[in-house]
Amino acid sequence: MVIASKTTRYTHLEPGKDVVFGIAGFYTPQQEVRLEYNGREVLYIIGQVVLESSCCSISTDWTYTLVPGYIVNWQNTKNEDGLPVSEVEPVRDKKERAGIRQAIQARENTTLIDFW
């Protein structure tokens, strides 16, 4: 039995441009990386998150790594805002995730790695 892989669309954000979320923070994608892994390419994004709370004088930030998945079609279309969109296949297999996590950690100074 063959199970078809499900793909999803990933909208590429402009590196260095803050994206506000909620009322107390923003994230900034800093770099997109295409990583060769087991004969396929994996897309991952490195960025910075900042959370602020003016009422309590609290501010915190951290680096994140987001893995949308295996690249199926690279920037094959644009969204309504003119941003490029790629088709990706999320990494669902736990062993593959572990291997990709190790490969990223060997290249980057990051520990927070999240998969779609």
N, CA, C and O of each residue as an XYZ file, in Angstrom:
464
protein
N       0.842     -1.178      0.000
C       0.000      0.000      0.000
C       0.890      1.246      0.000
O       1.828      1.332      0.793
N       0.612      2.195     -0.867
C       1.352      3.442     -0.956
C       0.502      4.553     -0.368
O      -0.666      4.713     -0.723
N       1.098      5.318      0.532
C       0.400      6.447      1.133
C       0.954      7.720      0.516
O       2.159      7.968      0.569
N       0.083      8.522     -0.064
C       0.514      9.768     -0.694
C       0.969     10.753      0.382
O       0.340     10.878      1.433
N       2.063     11.445      0.103
C       2.536     12.434      1.064
C       1.728     13.715      0.899
O       1.377     14.110     -0.213
N       1.449     14.338      1.998
C       0.680     15.568      1.979
C       1.636     16.751      2.029
O       2.527     16.809      2.877
N       1.445     17.679      1.127
C       2.288     18.862      1.103
C       1.498     20.064      1.612
O       0.271     20.038      1.703
N       2.242     21.113      1.937
C       1.635     22.350      2.390
C       2.413     23.511      1.790
O       3.493     23.324      1.229
N       1.869     24.686      1.911
C       2.511     25.871      1.347
C       3.239     26.628      2.448
O       2.708     26.819      3.543
N       4.449     27.052      2.149
C       5.221     27.881      3.075
C       5.445     29.235      2.421
O       5.995     29.313      1.322
N       5.019     30.308      3.093
C       5.234     31.668      2.599
C       6.548     32.185      3.161
O       6.737     32.243      4.376
N       7.448     32.558      2.270
C       8.759     33.073      2.663
C       8.602     34.512      3.149
O       8.060     35.362      2.443
N       9.079     34.770      4.350
C       9.023     36.114      4.903
C      10.336     36.830      4.621
O      11.372     36.198      4.415
N      10.276     38.143      4.615
C      11.462     38.937      4.323
C      12.433     38.877      5.495
O      12.082     39.272      6.607
N      13.646     38.391      5.263
C      14.636     38.328      6.351
C      14.898     39.720      6.930
O      15.018     40.703      6.199
N      14.982     39.779      8.262
C      15.261     41.036      8.944
C      14.054     41.906      9.201
O      14.177     42.946      9.848
N      12.886     41.514      8.713
C      11.668     42.309      8.909
C      10.872     41.726     10.077
O      10.517     40.547     10.070
N      10.592     42.573     11.092
C       9.839     42.134     12.268
C       8.396     41.794     11.912
O       7.761     42.476     11.107
N       7.891     40.724     12.529
C       6.494     40.322     12.383
C       5.875     40.392     13.776
O       6.217     39.603     14.657
N       4.959     41.347     13.968
C       4.329     41.555     15.269
C       3.286     40.475     15.503
O       2.519     40.136     14.602
N       3.261     39.928     16.738
C       2.199     38.999     17.102
C       1.674     39.391     18.476
O       2.436     39.794     19.355
N       0.378     39.268     18.646
C      -0.233     39.641     19.926
C       0.027     41.099     20.245
O       0.198     41.927     19.350
N       0.054     41.404     21.541
C       0.281     42.791     21.959
C       1.620     42.968     22.652
O       1.940     44.069     23.102
N       2.403     41.912     22.745
C       3.635     42.028     23.531
C       4.840     41.370     22.891
O       5.738     40.912     23.597
N       4.878     41.313     21.585
C       6.065     40.694     21.023
C       6.120     40.702     19.512
O       5.187     41.117     18.825
N       7.254     40.224     19.021
C       7.454     40.089     17.589
C       8.510     39.030     17.340
O       9.272     38.669     18.236
N       8.545     38.535     16.104
C       9.625     37.640     15.706
C      10.216     38.159     14.411
O       9.556     38.840     13.627
N      11.472     37.820     14.210
C      12.193     38.305     13.048
C      12.908     37.138     12.371
O      13.909     36.648     12.894
N      12.414     36.684     11.217
C      13.162     35.663     10.488
C      14.479     36.294     10.015
O      14.487     37.388      9.449
N      15.581     35.591     10.255
C      16.877     36.159      9.909
C      17.531     35.468      8.712
O      18.245     36.100      7.934
N      17.280     34.171      8.575
C      17.968     33.433      7.519
C      17.171     32.190      7.141
O      16.653     31.487      8.010
N      17.075     31.921      5.834
C      16.521     30.657      5.336
C      17.678     29.799      4.855
O      18.597     30.282      4.194
N      17.618     28.508      5.199
C      18.696     27.596      4.827
C      18.092     26.379      4.141
O      17.071     25.843      4.574
N      18.748     25.950      3.055
C      18.368     24.718      2.360
C      19.433     23.686      2.704
O      20.594     23.836      2.325
N      19.039     22.641      3.421
C      19.949     21.627      3.940
C      19.768     20.323      3.176
O      18.656     19.801      3.088
N      20.856     19.795      2.624
C      20.818     18.480      1.977
C      20.720     17.421      3.076
O      21.518     17.410      4.013
N      19.732     16.532      2.950
C      19.555     15.478      3.944
C      18.977     14.236      3.262
O      17.861     14.270      2.744
N      19.731     13.154      3.265
C      19.295     11.871      2.688
C      18.729     12.015      1.269
O      17.684     11.450      0.947
N      19.426     12.768      0.443
C      19.025     12.895     -0.952
C      17.898     13.877     -1.217
O      17.413     13.975     -2.344
N      17.477     14.602     -0.194
C      16.419     15.609     -0.359
C      16.894     16.916      0.258
O      17.903     16.952      0.962
N      16.160     17.985     -0.010
C      16.477     19.275      0.595
C      15.438     19.615      1.653
O      14.233     19.516      1.421
N      15.929     20.017      2.812
C      15.076     20.443      3.913
C      15.210     21.957      4.045
O      16.317     22.494      4.001
N      14.089     22.638      4.207
C      14.093     24.070      4.449
C      13.990     24.318      5.944
O      13.121     23.764      6.618
N      14.892     25.163      6.461
C      14.727     25.621      7.835
C      15.015     27.109      7.923
O      15.780     27.661      7.133
N      14.384     27.747      8.906
C      14.469     29.184      9.090
C      15.012     29.450     10.485
O      14.567     28.847     11.462
N      15.970     30.351     10.569
C      16.505     30.784     11.853
C      16.014     32.203     12.092
O      16.044     33.041     11.190
N      15.561     32.467     13.313
C      15.067     33.799     13.621
C      15.172     34.122     15.092
O      15.685     33.335     15.887
N      14.678     35.293     15.438
C      14.726     35.801     16.810
C      13.309     36.144     17.250
O      12.543     36.732     16.487
N      12.962     35.775     18.484
C      11.668     36.116     19.080
C      11.927     37.080     20.226
O      12.871     36.898     20.995
N      11.084     38.112     20.341
C      11.180     39.059     21.446
C       9.800     39.182     22.084
O       8.809     39.440     21.402
N       9.750     38.992     23.409
C       8.525     39.199     24.182
C       8.781     40.332     25.164
O       9.804     40.357     25.848
N       7.834     41.276     25.226
C       7.988     42.426     26.105
C       6.719     42.620     26.926
O       5.617     42.303     26.479
N       6.896     43.146     28.132
C       5.765     43.477     28.977
C       6.081     44.785     29.683
O       6.818     44.809     30.669
N       5.520     45.867     29.173
C       5.837     47.182     29.726
C       5.336     47.348     31.153
O       5.926     48.100     31.929
N       4.277     46.671     31.505
C       3.724     46.817     32.851
C       4.648     46.232     33.917
O       4.655     46.702     35.055
N       5.412     45.231     33.565
C       6.257     44.527     34.538
C       7.748     44.713     34.259
O       8.584     44.103     34.926
N       8.078     45.533     33.298
C       9.469     45.760     32.894
C      10.187     44.460     32.558
O      11.349     44.267     32.917
N       9.483     43.573     31.866
C      10.063     42.290     31.475
C      10.296     42.284     29.967
O       9.429     42.684     29.190
N      11.458     41.832     29.576
C      11.763     41.664     28.163
C      12.639     40.429     28.027
O      13.609     40.261     28.766
N      12.299     39.579     27.095
C      13.092     38.378     26.881
C      13.164     38.095     25.380
O      12.267     38.457     24.618
N      14.237     37.450     24.982
C      14.347     37.070     23.579
C      15.104     35.760     23.463
O      15.855     35.377     24.360
N      14.895     35.084     22.350
C      15.596     33.838     22.094
C      15.613     33.569     20.598
O      14.826     34.122     19.831
N      16.541     32.698     20.210
C      16.665     32.285     18.817
C      15.807     31.049     18.592
O      15.730     30.173     19.452
N      15.171     30.983     17.444
C      14.370     29.816     17.095
C      14.824     29.256     15.757
O      15.432     29.954     14.946
N      14.520     27.996     15.545
C      14.709     27.362     14.248
C      13.406     26.657     13.906
O      12.919     25.832     14.678
N      12.847     26.980     12.758
C      11.599     26.394     12.292
C      11.887     25.562     11.044
O      12.545     26.031     10.115
N      11.391     24.327     11.029
C      11.591     23.436      9.890
C      10.235     23.186      9.226
O       9.470     22.343      9.693
N       9.925     23.916      8.132
C       8.677     23.644      7.420
C       8.652     22.259      6.786
O       7.599     21.623      6.733
N       9.816     21.775      6.296
C       9.839     20.429      5.734
C      10.742     20.291      4.525
O      11.593     21.136      4.247
N      10.522     19.182      3.809
C      11.258     18.903      2.581
C      10.734     19.801      1.467
O       9.524     19.976      1.325
N      11.632     20.364      0.686
C      11.233     21.229     -0.417
C      10.717     20.365     -1.574
O      11.411     19.467     -2.050
N       9.504     20.649     -2.011
C       8.898     19.954     -3.154
C       8.958     20.864     -4.387
O       9.407     20.434     -5.450
N       8.515     22.101     -4.253
C       8.585     23.118     -5.312
C       9.063     24.413     -4.680
O       8.402     24.958     -3.797
N      10.208     24.904     -5.130
C      10.826     26.088     -4.540
C      10.261     27.361     -5.148
O      10.373     27.591     -6.352
N       9.652     28.183     -4.302
C       9.128     29.500     -4.680
C       8.421     29.469     -6.036
O       8.719     30.255     -6.934
N       7.480     28.539     -6.151
C       6.794     28.333     -7.420
C       5.611     29.271     -7.650
O       5.020     29.264     -8.730
N       5.264     30.068     -6.658
C       4.156     31.011     -6.804
C       4.352     32.156     -5.811
O       5.302     32.161     -5.028
N       3.433     33.127     -5.859
C       3.453     34.243     -4.905
C       2.074     34.367     -4.281
O       1.067     34.007     -4.890
N       2.043     34.882     -3.058
C       0.745     35.091     -2.409
C       0.187     36.458     -2.788
O       0.778     37.170     -3.600
N      -0.945     36.821     -2.204
C      -1.617     38.072     -2.569
C      -0.801     39.309     -2.196
O      -1.042     40.388     -2.736
N       0.172     39.167     -1.271
C       1.044     40.282     -0.892
C       2.340     40.303     -1.710
O       3.207     41.149     -1.485
N       2.468     39.374     -2.656
C       3.647     39.328     -3.497
C       4.827     38.575     -2.900
O       5.923     38.593     -3.458
N       4.607     37.908     -1.759
C       5.680     37.131     -1.133
C       5.791     35.764     -1.806
O       4.773     35.167     -2.157
N       7.013     35.262     -1.990
C       7.181     33.954     -2.623
C       6.642     32.832     -1.731
O       6.713     32.903     -0.504
N       6.105     31.802     -2.376
C       5.533     30.653     -1.679
C       6.155     29.382     -2.253
O       6.257     29.220     -3.469
N       6.569     28.484     -1.358
C       7.101     27.184     -1.771
C       6.167     26.084     -1.293
O       5.427     26.258     -0.324
N       6.208     24.964     -1.973
C       5.467     23.778     -1.550
C       6.455     22.890     -0.792
O       7.529     22.569     -1.300
N       6.078     22.497      0.427
C       6.938     21.663      1.264
C       6.168     20.454      1.775
O       4.941     20.471      1.875
N       6.913     19.412      2.095
C       6.346     18.215      2.707
C       6.827     18.162      4.150
O       8.017     17.952      4.386
N       5.936     18.345      5.123
C       6.363     18.302      6.518
C       7.043     16.971      6.858
O       6.696     15.920      6.321
N       8.018     17.051      7.761
C       8.744     15.858      8.208
C       7.948     15.246      9.351
O       7.864     15.828     10.432
N       7.365     14.080      9.120
C       6.511     13.449     10.111
C       7.203     12.307     10.871
O       6.845     12.010     12.011
N       8.189     11.674     10.237
C       8.854     10.530     10.824
C       9.779     10.974     11.971
O      10.594     11.878     11.793
N       9.652     10.342     13.137
C      10.426     10.725     14.315
C      11.928     10.529     14.119
O      12.722     11.345     14.587
N      12.325      9.459     13.437
C      13.750      9.215     13.205
C      14.330     10.255     12.251
O      15.450     10.728     12.448
N      13.566     10.609     11.216
C      14.017     11.645     10.292
C      14.136     12.987     11.011
O      15.099     13.723     10.797
N      13.164     13.307     11.859
C      13.231     14.552     12.630
C      14.484     14.586     13.502
O      15.174     15.603     13.579
N      14.768     13.466     14.155
C      15.951     13.402     15.019
C      17.227     13.614     14.205
O      18.127     14.331     14.643
N      17.312     13.002     13.033
C      18.483     13.160     12.178
C      18.630     14.582     11.666
O      19.737     15.120     11.631
N      17.530     15.190     11.272
C      17.555     16.571     10.791
C      17.931     17.504     11.939
O      18.720     18.432     11.754
N      17.376     17.264     13.108
C      17.708     18.070     14.289
C      19.216     18.012     14.554
O      19.838     19.044     14.808
N      19.800     16.825     14.498
C      21.244     16.676     14.712
C      22.040     17.417     13.642
O      23.037     18.069     13.952
N      21.608     17.321     12.388
C      22.311     17.999     11.289
C      22.266     19.515     11.467
O      23.259     20.199     11.223
N      21.129     20.034     11.887
C      21.007     21.481     12.107
C      21.875     21.910     13.282
O      22.581     22.916     13.196
N      21.832     21.156     14.385
C      22.621     21.510     15.560
C      24.117     21.463     15.270
O      24.889     22.200     15.883
N      24.529     20.613     14.349
C      25.948     20.542     13.975
C      26.377     21.786     13.189
O      27.556     22.141     13.182
N      25.425     22.443     12.531
C      25.725     23.622     11.703
C      25.451     24.940     12.404
O      26.119     25.939     12.139
N      24.471     24.946     13.295
C      23.988     26.194     13.888
C      24.145     26.159     15.405
O      24.250     25.089     16.005
N      24.160     27.321     16.005
C      24.192     27.432     17.466
C      22.756     27.599     17.969
O      22.358     28.677     18.409
N      21.996     26.517     17.893
C      20.586     26.579     18.274
C      20.166     25.272     18.925
O      20.659     24.200     18.573
N      19.265     25.373     19.863
C      18.725     24.162     20.481
C      17.208     24.074     20.307
O      16.646     22.979     20.311
N      16.552     25.212     20.156
C      15.095     25.238     19.976
C      14.782     25.027     18.498
O      14.888     25.955     17.696
N      14.393     23.797     18.141
C      14.096     23.450     16.759
C      12.681     22.882     16.721
O      12.379     21.887     17.379
N      11.824     23.528     15.945
C      10.419     23.120     15.870
C      10.090     22.710     14.450
O      10.502     23.368     13.495
N       9.344     21.617     14.309
C       8.918     21.124     13.005
C       7.437     21.442     12.802
O       6.650     21.433     13.749
N       7.072     21.727     11.538
C       5.652     21.877     11.208
C       4.991     20.562     11.327
O       3.787     20.453     11.093
